[in-house]
Amino acid sequence: MKVLLVNASHPAYNLGLEKAAVWWNRHGADAERGTEFTRLFELPEAVWISAVFSWHVPYLIEVARNALDDGCLVEVGGPGTFGVRDLIQRTTGLIPQATPDTRFEREAGA
């Protein structure tokens, strides 16, 4: 499975996304880190987008909507989504993971 992990708060370090990359790779996926979703290359099956800061949420929403429009499985989250969860859900239909994710909380960060 090809997975794109987008750091909406780039160039800020995103520990949660680094842990997700380790988790995905450990589960046999080809996890690639990026700063955008583009249709120029082979589309990933899944796109995870994380925002460290709330002022990056509009970009997170834009990336999520583009990936959803192209039929990708999409998850969004990060600490920047906490105060705007309702906005994200209204605009994308996705429920953001605003707290540590138990799937990969115990993974090592890079």
C-alpha positions as CSV (number, residue, x, y, z in Angstrom):
1,M,0.0,0.0,0.0
2,K,1.3,3.4,-0.9
3,V,0.7,6.1,1.8
4,L,1.4,9.8,1.6
5,L,2.0,11.6,4.9
6,V,1.6,15.3,4.5
7,N,3.0,17.8,7.1
8,A,0.7,20.8,6.7
9,S,2.9,22.7,9.1
10,H,6.1,22.2,7.1
11,P,8.9,23.1,7.9
12,A,8.0,22.5,11.5
13,Y,8.9,19.1,12.8
14,N,5.9,16.8,13.2
15,L,6.5,14.0,15.7
16,G,3.1,12.4,15.2
17,L,3.6,12.1,11.5
18,E,7.1,10.7,12.0
19,K,5.6,8.1,14.3
20,A,2.9,7.3,11.8
21,A,5.6,6.8,9.1
22,V,7.3,4.2,11.3
23,W,4.0,2.5,12.0
24,W,3.0,2.3,8.4
25,N,6.4,1.0,7.3
26,R,6.4,-1.6,10.1
27,H,3.0,-2.7,8.7
28,G,4.5,-3.2,5.2
29,A,3.3,0.0,3.6
30,D,5.4,2.3,1.4
31,A,5.0,5.5,3.5
32,E,6.3,8.6,1.8
33,R,6.5,12.0,3.5
34,G,5.5,15.1,1.6
35,T,4.3,18.7,1.9
36,E,1.6,18.5,-0.7
37,F,-0.8,16.2,-2.6
38,T,-0.3,16.2,-6.3
39,R,-1.9,14.4,-9.2
40,L,1.3,14.5,-11.3
41,F,2.5,11.2,-10.0
42,E,1.0,7.8,-9.1
43,L,-1.8,8.5,-6.5
44,P,-1.4,7.0,-3.1
45,E,-4.1,4.7,-1.7
46,A,-4.1,6.6,1.6
47,V,-3.2,10.2,2.6
48,W,-2.7,11.3,6.1
49,I,-2.4,15.0,6.8
50,S,-1.3,16.6,10.0
51,A,-1.2,20.2,11.3
52,V,0.9,21.1,14.2
53,F,-0.5,24.7,14.3
54,S,-4.1,25.8,13.8
55,W,-3.2,28.4,11.3
56,H,-2.2,25.6,8.9
57,V,-5.6,24.0,9.1
58,P,-7.0,25.7,5.9
59,Y,-4.1,24.0,4.0
60,L,-4.9,20.7,5.7
61,I,-8.5,21.1,4.6
62,E,-7.5,21.9,1.0
63,V,-5.2,18.9,0.8
64,A,-7.8,16.6,2.4
65,R,-10.5,17.7,-0.1
66,N,-8.2,17.2,-3.1
67,A,-7.2,13.7,-1.9
68,L,-10.9,12.8,-1.2
69,D,-11.9,14.0,-4.6
70,D,-9.4,11.6,-6.1
71,G,-10.7,8.7,-4.2
72,C,-7.9,8.3,-1.6
73,L,-8.5,7.1,1.9
74,V,-7.9,10.2,4.0
75,E,-7.2,10.8,7.7
76,V,-6.4,14.2,9.3
77,G,-5.2,15.2,12.7
78,G,-2.5,16.8,14.8
79,P,-2.5,19.2,17.7
80,G,-3.4,22.2,15.4
81,T,-6.8,20.6,14.7
82,F,-8.0,20.5,18.3
83,G,-9.9,23.8,18.4
84,V,-11.3,23.6,14.9
85,R,-12.5,20.0,14.8
86,D,-16.0,21.0,13.9
87,L,-14.8,23.1,11.0
88,I,-12.8,20.3,9.6
89,Q,-15.7,17.8,9.9
90,R,-18.1,20.3,8.2
91,T,-15.7,21.0,5.3
92,T,-14.3,17.5,4.7
93,G,-16.6,15.0,6.4
94,L,-13.6,13.7,8.4
95,I,-13.2,13.6,12.1
96,P,-9.7,14.8,13.0
97,Q,-7.5,12.9,15.4
98,A,-6.6,15.8,17.6
99,T,-5.1,13.8,20.5
100,P,-2.3,11.2,20.4
101,D,-3.3,8.2,18.2
102,T,-3.1,4.9,20.1
103,R,-2.2,3.1,16.8
104,F,1.3,4.6,16.8
105,E,1.8,6.5,20.1
106,R,4.4,4.0,21.2
107,E,6.4,4.1,18.0
108,A,9.8,5.8,17.9
109,G,10.0,9.1,16.2
110,A,12.6,9.9,13.6
